[in-house]
Amino acid sequence: MNYKLTFLFDGKCPLCLKETNFLKRKDSLNNIKFVDISKTEYNPKNYMNITYKEAMDNLHGILESQKIIKGLDVLAYSYELVGLGWIYFPTKLPLISYFFKLLYGFWARYRLAITGRTKEEKICTSNCVGIE
């Protein structure tokens, strides 16, 4: 099946998992392939060589055209694909977009601490062996 978007997510992040499960329920047309990077089967070679560490540092999506998108662009496109694009419309407005990208950058950088998880280096040590 050809997907319009391959959505790489951290299945061990409770907030990320909640968002992903919401999108899965709304994706009635199966436009999105969801890939849990925390699974031992995750292999970067199958996903444009996006390493576990890269995927942990920032949300990644792969378009049908094989173009890689990141961060809020992944969420905005996902919501568009499930018919809820209006939710992320403000992120496309120039001044507001800048604010949202700063906010998302903060979240991406500190989400492990915010969600009470171990540091990325330790997580990557246990998940990245042989697949980087």
JODA-V614892 format. One record per run of one state. SS is the DSSP state (a for helix, b for strand, c for the rest). FROM is the first residue (numbers start at 1). LEN is the number of residues. If there is no record, write none. Layout:
# JODA-V614892
ss = {SS;SS}
from = {FROM;FROM}
len = {LEN;LEN}
This chain:
# JODA-V614892
ss = {c;b;c;a;c;b;c;a;c;a;c;b;c;b;c;a;c;a;c;a;c;a;c}
from = {1;5;10;14;27;32;37;44;47;52;58;60;64;68;71;72;82;85;93;94;115;120;128}
len = {4;5;4;13;5;5;7;3;5;6;2;4;4;3;1;10;3;8;1;21;5;8;5}
